[in-house]
Amino acid sequence: MVLFSPGLFAQKIKLTDTNLKPVGVCLSQSKVKGNRTIRVVKDSTIVLDDEATYARINNLEFAQGVIEVKVLSKILKSAPSHARGFIGIAFQINEDNSKFEAIYLRPANAMVEDQLRRNRSTQYFAYPDFKFTDSRKIAPGLYESYEHMELNKWITIKIVVKGQQAKLFIDGRKHPTLVVNDLKMGLGAKGGIGLFVDIGTEGFFKDLVIYNQ
């Protein structure tokens, strides 16, 4: 369900290594289960979490509307024990990549029997001053939630941004998985979009469509 009036302009983005700029990641074209995709892996020299680690789409500015993409994540053999298959979308990225917002998934968390980890299957953060560690201190559970998902399977992410609110929808479900009512970049924010991964993830992306209002 897209909570916008008709008139959204749909733009299907061709994902190629020539249309993307790596920021703290390595990227390449790849095939997964017969699908042509973009493969994104975090630069191993970046050890902190929730950093600027994404493939940024060239010549694209987004303010509000809808971002939809299919993602698939695997855990690298070299991944640390706390790797969860982190994969998602960064948006409102400023020109020098020093500020942005992001929503990402932790598919491995949704597959365990530890309820606390299950509750942390999705996450919102804002870089650089509101990472997941900050939100857990200030408002535990408010910026993360559970949703059914799995590693090594395609997942459709839809992020609806309107004003200071963002809603995450998974696999075409009617109701949002995560609702963020106070986007930290504020009203009127705009910027780039990036294909986000974090430590230990081998991430694959395809079928990116942007609906600008």
GULOSE-167998 format. One record per residue (C-alpha): residue number from 0; x negated, y, z negated. Coordinates in Angstrom, 3 decimals. Layout:
N
PT;NUM;X;Y;Z
...
//
This chain:
213
PT;0;0.000;0.000;0.000
PT;1;-1.524;3.330;1.101
PT;2;-0.149;6.183;-0.979
PT;3;-0.494;8.866;1.677
PT;4;1.879;10.470;4.110
PT;5;1.696;9.608;7.807
PT;6;-0.956;11.560;9.638
PT;7;-4.031;9.799;8.379
PT;8;-6.669;9.607;11.071
PT;9;-8.084;6.083;11.373
PT;10;-11.723;5.774;12.374
PT;11;-13.213;2.332;12.888
PT;12;-16.917;2.548;12.118
PT;13;-19.332;0.453;14.132
PT;14;-21.763;-1.091;11.686
PT;15;-25.162;-1.410;13.306
PT;16;-28.681;-0.848;12.105
PT;17;-28.789;2.262;14.318
PT;18;-25.656;3.760;12.743
PT;19;-26.822;3.307;9.159
PT;20;-29.549;4.867;7.053
PT;21;-31.071;2.680;4.322
PT;22;-31.228;4.389;0.927
PT;23;-33.022;2.186;-1.591
PT;24;-32.134;-0.931;0.404
PT;25;-33.254;-3.108;3.285
PT;26;-30.702;-3.673;6.019
PT;27;-30.412;-5.854;9.094
PT;28;-27.846;-7.309;11.458
PT;29;-26.812;-10.845;10.618
PT;30;-24.214;-13.542;11.240
PT;31;-22.155;-15.065;8.444
PT;32;-19.658;-17.819;9.134
PT;33;-19.664;-16.801;12.793
PT;34;-19.073;-13.112;12.034
PT;35;-21.429;-10.325;13.087
PT;36;-22.241;-8.352;9.963
PT;37;-24.642;-5.935;8.346
PT;38;-26.824;-7.495;5.639
PT;39;-27.868;-5.200;2.778
PT;40;-30.321;-6.052;-0.028
PT;41;-31.512;-3.706;-2.777
PT;42;-35.156;-2.640;-2.681
PT;43;-36.896;-4.850;-5.246
PT;44;-38.967;-1.908;-6.510
PT;45;-35.821;-0.227;-7.904
PT;46;-35.280;-1.926;-11.248
PT;47;-32.575;0.267;-12.820
PT;48;-28.857;-0.439;-12.303
PT;49;-26.289;1.889;-10.700
PT;50;-28.849;3.727;-8.597
PT;51;-28.685;5.130;-5.044
PT;52;-28.902;1.757;-3.275
PT;53;-26.755;1.645;-0.168
PT;54;-26.692;1.781;3.609
PT;55;-25.363;5.251;4.373
PT;56;-23.189;5.740;7.456
PT;57;-24.676;8.373;9.749
PT;58;-22.790;11.575;10.590
PT;59;-19.762;10.852;8.418
PT;60;-18.100;13.063;5.825
PT;61;-15.234;11.909;3.618
PT;62;-13.101;13.951;1.206
PT;63;-9.931;11.992;0.576
PT;64;-8.062;9.223;2.314
PT;65;-8.718;5.495;2.521
PT;66;-11.870;3.413;2.858
PT;67;-11.355;-0.211;3.856
PT;68;-14.043;-2.840;4.450
PT;69;-14.627;-6.569;4.210
PT;70;-17.491;-7.675;1.963
PT;71;-19.171;-10.948;1.095
PT;72;-21.866;-11.346;-1.532
PT;73;-24.325;-14.053;-2.434
PT;74;-26.846;-14.183;-5.245
PT;75;-30.439;-14.273;-4.053
PT;76;-32.646;-17.134;-5.203
PT;77;-34.998;-14.529;-6.654
PT;78;-32.208;-12.774;-8.588
PT;79;-32.510;-12.156;-12.346
PT;80;-30.151;-13.918;-14.731
PT;81;-27.844;-10.888;-15.019
PT;82;-27.138;-10.754;-11.255
PT;83;-23.412;-10.892;-10.508
PT;84;-23.177;-10.394;-6.736
PT;85;-22.723;-6.618;-7.099
PT;86;-21.196;-5.189;-3.905
PT;87;-18.972;-2.239;-3.036
PT;88;-18.676;1.277;-1.654
PT;89;-20.374;4.539;-2.565
PT;90;-18.492;7.707;-1.558
PT;91;-18.697;11.486;-1.903
PT;92;-22.468;11.121;-1.436
PT;93;-24.153;14.510;-1.352
PT;94;-26.746;15.492;1.234
PT;95;-29.858;14.395;-0.638
PT;96;-28.334;11.239;-2.213
PT;97;-28.712;12.673;-5.719
PT;98;-24.975;12.533;-6.527
PT;99;-22.179;10.152;-5.567
PT;100;-19.346;7.997;-6.876
PT;101;-18.933;4.264;-6.373
PT;102;-16.637;1.327;-6.942
PT;103;-18.114;-2.142;-6.783
PT;104;-17.307;-5.792;-7.490
PT;105;-18.967;-8.434;-9.648
PT;106;-17.578;-11.624;-8.028
PT;107;-19.604;-13.935;-10.288
PT;108;-17.835;-12.522;-13.355
PT;109;-14.430;-13.521;-12.007
PT;110;-15.555;-17.147;-11.747
PT;111;-16.481;-17.769;-15.410
PT;112;-14.495;-18.681;-18.520
PT;113;-15.956;-15.904;-20.662
PT;114;-13.017;-13.485;-20.867
PT;115;-15.138;-10.428;-21.591
PT;116;-17.167;-11.011;-18.430
PT;117;-13.970;-11.637;-16.454
PT;118;-12.670;-8.251;-17.589
PT;119;-15.742;-6.740;-15.935
PT;120;-15.121;-7.999;-12.396
PT;121;-14.744;-4.488;-10.929
PT;122;-16.476;-1.231;-11.838
PT;123;-16.388;2.524;-11.218
PT;124;-19.406;4.737;-11.863
PT;125;-20.701;8.176;-10.901
PT;126;-24.372;8.838;-10.250
PT;127;-26.495;10.007;-11.949
PT;128;-24.777;10.806;-15.266
PT;129;-21.943;8.264;-15.603
PT;130;-23.249;4.752;-15.079
PT;131;-21.525;1.596;-16.336
PT;132;-23.501;1.772;-19.586
PT;133;-22.184;5.289;-20.201
PT;134;-18.540;4.391;-19.560
PT;135;-18.750;1.370;-21.866
PT;136;-19.983;3.615;-24.671
PT;137;-17.468;6.419;-24.101
PT;138;-14.363;4.497;-22.993
PT;139;-14.840;0.706;-23.125
PT;140;-12.762;-1.093;-20.496
PT;141;-11.308;2.043;-18.910
PT;142;-13.485;2.029;-15.782
PT;143;-13.598;-1.730;-15.114
PT;144;-11.060;-4.522;-14.735
PT;145;-10.442;-8.145;-13.777
PT;146;-9.428;-9.401;-10.347
PT;147;-9.589;-12.837;-8.789
PT;148;-12.489;-13.116;-6.325
PT;149;-15.385;-15.406;-5.511
PT;150;-18.972;-15.317;-4.352
PT;151;-19.694;-16.320;-0.749
PT;152;-16.161;-15.511;0.410
PT;153;-14.871;-12.525;2.367
PT;154;-13.079;-9.972;0.197
PT;155;-11.183;-6.981;1.564
PT;156;-11.807;-3.810;-0.418
PT;157;-9.491;-0.822;-0.024
PT;158;-10.243;2.377;-1.930
PT;159;-7.567;5.094;-1.852
PT;160;-8.856;8.526;-2.874
PT;161;-6.430;11.385;-3.531
PT;162;-7.388;14.429;-5.559
PT;163;-9.295;13.218;-8.600
PT;164;-7.803;9.736;-8.453
PT;165;-9.140;6.565;-6.833
PT;166;-7.351;3.232;-6.610
PT;167;-8.987;-0.060;-5.713
PT;168;-6.927;-2.690;-3.899
PT;169;-8.255;-6.200;-3.261
PT;170;-7.237;-8.496;-0.378
PT;171;-4.111;-6.565;0.542
PT;172;-2.461;-6.915;-2.848
PT;173;0.483;-4.610;-3.538
PT;174;-0.768;-3.276;-6.858
PT;175;-4.192;-1.753;-7.561
PT;176;-6.851;-3.694;-9.401
PT;177;-8.496;-0.575;-10.813
PT;178;-7.216;2.996;-11.209
PT;179;-9.611;5.858;-11.919
PT;180;-7.777;9.071;-12.798
PT;181;-10.749;11.358;-13.386
PT;182;-13.283;11.065;-10.594
PT;183;-16.406;12.681;-11.943
PT;184;-17.307;14.631;-8.782
PT;185;-14.142;16.676;-9.307
PT;186;-11.445;18.145;-7.079
PT;187;-12.538;19.082;-3.588
PT;188;-15.519;16.735;-3.569
PT;189;-16.661;15.461;-0.211
PT;190;-19.654;13.661;1.204
PT;191;-20.974;10.528;2.803
PT;192;-20.048;6.864;2.480
PT;193;-22.455;4.005;1.785
PT;194;-22.377;0.207;1.714
PT;195;-23.477;-0.399;-1.866
PT;196;-25.334;-3.340;-3.415
PT;197;-27.219;-3.805;-6.654
PT;198;-29.866;-6.109;-8.055
PT;199;-29.958;-9.734;-6.935
PT;200;-27.279;-9.347;-4.273
PT;201;-27.407;-10.435;-0.662
PT;202;-24.515;-8.356;0.632
PT;203;-22.683;-8.545;3.949
PT;204;-20.248;-5.970;5.360
PT;205;-17.909;-5.862;8.368
PT;206;-14.758;-4.183;9.689
PT;207;-15.194;-0.768;8.086
PT;208;-12.277;1.598;8.717
PT;209;-11.974;5.119;7.329
PT;210;-8.637;6.923;7.122
PT;211;-9.302;10.628;6.644
PT;212;-6.529;12.922;5.544
//
